[in-house]
Amino acid sequence: MPEKYIKENANEVVFNLEYNAERPHLIIPEYGRHLQKLIDQATEIEDRETRNKAARYIIQVMGSLNPHLRDVLDFQHKLWDQIFIMSDFKLDVDSPYPIPTRDVIYLKPERLAYPQKNPKYRFYGNNIKTMIDVANSWEEGEMKSALVKVIANHMKKSYLSWNKDTVTDAVIFEHLYELSGGKLNLLQSSEELLTTNDLMRTNKKMSNKNIPMNSGKAKTNNKNGKKPFVKKNNNNQK
């Protein structure tokens, strides 16, 4: 015969409640505390076969919590790494992937250096400087002359995008001479770049590509895609 339900004392229940301030810190809080307790329990299992079985079950639960990542490459590898991290590297099971160590996980990446320090002409960007360096490495000829002209036109377009509405070719040639270290000299050249109107027209065409094609139809069509109703005036009919 089942035992009769014993009503619990409210004071004892409140006294035994767990508060977040008293609970241990969650290493990966996205999985929640229940999964953390499962991993802690699996770590304390003495039988290795049972412990491996429990670890594989926990991996399945972790995968079900992120179904949108199941098709991602090396997703299972990521889950096994996370279960070792959440166990504070105390879980001793057979993993299908290399077991991570604490030194590798908490290793700080090397600091990346900026490509340039305080560039003088920021509105040209780093790509222009890269193109200029490539042009400096080429031998003299038609290909190099064509590349230098392309660079100068691109510099003029960038200058007009971020500065004044007009700029002379002489200013662009001076900047090109300075950025190339004096190797690309067009100061005495009779070369002419594209006009300001042509470059500004190109910039406007590029900006108009972001405008939706159906924007003009919104004025004539309603929400249901039907033409608006127009009441005819029949007073003039005889």
Steps between C-alpha positions, in 0.01 A plus 500: 500500500651838404613724779278788591615839377669693775449873481829683509569784732512831312778635720723202426437530126595866500807427711622237249456720193810564290589855406716597205736687730572173684520275195828425320589706196380370163788463257272510192169647622326451163435133581343568839560361846325166449745398230788617718374272778482208257863553404600522867319175573661328201843610622444321834398167343763239586429243227667613177252333265206655682680834499556482123134415448393796712733734307354390166149558636595851612644571155165406346319734738741784417444441129121508542529842663664635182318330210591780258868409535474130424600547136796721587840347430675362812194566717553177696861598556383827652258320733770265628730793566223678690421199720864481608507874567178485705642215708805715578707239312419237767289274277697187409324340201589366157453785253494453119697826474822623663431600859571872555717624783463802722809669356373477142147622579606805698792590275474865396538570128781717375420864456442603139685804379320772309591517130587868531568739782331837465479514117508851361229450237246273666229560242700300244499184710753219533408340167638800311831471686513129415434572132773765500749254649410248228547763230843587642608138465408480130736576217445802279259439215143534379360275775656710773383825337145366478508390864629840615218673311243272662646574843492876436136489387404293803682747726307787341169319553584433865605861547168625361303257716644627827613856431410787267284480191789585268871423495769562242708224348814671626395439862443129430838475327672661801337254739591208273860619486514526879333165574723318251817642653578700186492195269173579320547848361220648289562863597647590160272267307228612261279213618140602572278316748128453482296815553328575827156463344578151370634384837211650695254341256663163565466547874129584461443189288662283766284656773179457296554124485387476862156647418235224463359458152136482619509832685304677223219243506423571864321819404250328268442169677349441840590232753310229311679576174182634333453829322335774707127549443412814303136618503377598157303819449183418302342844525619601154346197332175559310 
